Amino acid sequence: MTSHTDAVDARDLATLAAVRGLYDRADPVPPDLAERVKFEITVAALQAEVAELVDSALLSTRHATPRHEPTPTESVTFTAASVSLMVTATSDPDRERVTVDGWVTVPGSSIEAVTAEGSRVENADANGRFVLDDLPHGPVHFVIRTRPDDPDARPVITPTVTV
């Protein structure tokens, strides 16, 4: 038996490799982790205004089941100092795609939906309404530009939600 003060030997390294393999299988690194980290770094670099979810309780409600699994909601509201955004997601079961209908408090704003497939941009109308259709199911965050013609204007970025 070796002491805890002895140097790490080949047997210790083999044990550590086995533990790493176990965790790689049981709890692998999420495939989108690098993208999420890049997003967080980009937000800091842009010094963008970050919108907050108005009420995280709106994202899920609980079943009356013993497991208490969340039931997703279809509408979410984000708010920031300069703008608020409300989005409602509707699934198309035949195509496995999502349509996002939204409203922003600053008419004429540019709203960009950033998904795993890339990004889509729509401009809000004079009433602040917009539609982003044919989005994939999965994580999405929105980038709102209240002055789309001004490249120096700070964008507003929402937290990522799943549609």
N, C-alpha and C positions, 0 to 999 in steps of 0.2 A: 504494500500500500504506500502511495506517495503522499507527501505532506503538501499542504496548500502553499508552502513557500518554495516548492520545487518548480523548476522551469516547465513550461508547457511542452509536452512531448507529442509524438505522432498519434498516440492513442487519444489524447485530448483533442487534437485537431480533427481526427476522424469523428469523434463524438460531436464536436461543434458543427461539422459539416452535415452530420445526420440531423441535428436539430434544425439547421438552416433549411435543409430539404423538407423537413416536416412542415415548417412554417410556409415555405414556398407553395406546398400543396394545400395546406389547410387554410391559410390566410394570405393569398398572394397579393402583391402590390397592385392596386387598382390600375387598369390599363390607361386611364385618363389622368393619372396623378401628375405626370409631367406637364400636361396641358393646363391643369388647374394651378400648378405652381407658377408656370409662365404667366398665366392670367393675373395672379396675385402680384407678381413682380411688375407686370405691365401697368397695373392699377397704380402701384406706388410710383412708378416712373412717370406716368402721365399726370400724377397728382390730380386725378379725376375726382369729382365728387361722387361718393358712393351712396346709392339709395339704400334705404332700410326697408325691410319687410314690415308692413304696418302692424300686423299681428300674426306671429308665427302659429298661433292656434288655428288660423284660417287654413293652414296647409293640410291639416288632417284632423279628423274627428275619430273617436274610438267606437269600435263595435261593442255590442253587449256580449262579446264572447270571452271565454276565459283567457285567451291569448292577448286580447286588447290590441289587435292589429289596426294600424291607422287606415282610414279611408281617405283617399286623396280628394281634394276639392278641385273645382274647375276654374275658380277665379282667385286671383292674387293681386294685391295692391302694394306698390312700392312708393315710398316718399323720400324726397330730398329737399333741401332748402329751396332749390330753384324750380322743381317740377315734381309732379306725382304721375304715376303710371298705373293703370289698372288693366290687366289682361285676363281673358277667358279663353281656355283651350277646349277645342271640340275635336274629338277623334273621328276619323273616317275608318271604320272597321274593315271596309273592303280593300283599302289601299294601305292600311297601317301607317297613315300619315296624320298630322295634326294641323288644324287651322287655329290661329291665334287672332282673336278679335280684341282690339284694345282701344283705350282712350287715354290721352295725355293732356295735362292741364295747359300746355303751351301749344296752341294750334300751329301747324306748319312745321313742327319738329320732325326730325329724321329719327326713325326708330330702327335699330339694327338688332336682329336676332342672331346670336352667335351659337351655333350648334356643333356637334361632332362632324357634320358634313361640310361646315363652312359657315358663311353668314349671308343673311338676306336683309335688304334695307327697303323700308317703305316710308313715305312721308305722310304725316297726319294731315287730314283735311282742315278746313276752316273751323270745324267743330272739335278738332283734336282726335278724330276717329281714324283708325287704320286697320288693315287686315294683312296678316302674314300667313299665307296658305302654303300647303305642301311641305311643312316642316317635319323632320323625323321625330319619332318618340325618343325621349331621353333628356339629358341635361341641356339647359338653355339659359343664357343670360342676355340681358338687353343693354344696349348702349344708346342713350338718348342724347341727341344733339339739338338743343333748343334754338341754336342759330347755325343751321347747316352751311350757310354761306361764309361763315367766319371761321377760318381754320385755327385761330387762336382761342376760340371759345372752349371752355372746359366741358367735356362730355360728362354725363351722369351714367354710372354703371350700376346695374342691379346685382344682387346676389344670384347665384345659380339656383334654378328650380328645375324640377323634372316635369316634362309634359308628356 
